[in-house]
Amino acid sequence: MEMGNKTFEGDIDLFVTSTSPLLEANKINEIAREKGWSIGVTTLGTPSITMTVNDEEVVVELFENIMDFYIPQELIELCKQEYEISGEKISCISKECWMVLKARRGSNQDLAKLSMVIELAKKNDIKIDKNKLRNAIELFQDESLHIYERLKNLGLRF
């Protein structure tokens, strides 16, 4: 999907804090049906919604802070960024924390995305705050060495 001079590929992961995608899946499904969106399921069993934006399908996966997707509250506080889009306040995490979460999970798809981001940083197309990156990694205590190793193997230098 074209967004200005950028192309969007993949899906959007939403970390839901106002409702439970697992406990209130029926409510989410009802809203999706009312809007004409398709309903699916993520690899973790939470709802996903497919909607059409500018004549292109966009998959939005809904997650919450439990099970395999647990994120320490300190990470959320460290990484939270807020933007206003079309009059709505949207919160998201910084790219550094996104990188840590992708490295922690470590699927082939995650590692491919991380590799692309690291290459962009090497070309100075994006800036990575390595102090924030280190701080985010350290919040995963027992897993921190593994996360560092994955990022180093992809070419990131600390």
PyMOL commands that set and color helices and strands:
alter all, ss='L'
color gray80, all
select helices_A, chain A and resi 25-35+67-69+73-79+95-105+108-122+130-138+141-153
alter helices_A, ss='H'
color red, helices_A
select strands_A, chain A and resi 2-3+6-7+12-15+38-41+47-53+56-63+80-85+88-93
alter strands_A, ss='S'
color yellow, strands_A
deselect
rebuild
show_as cartoon
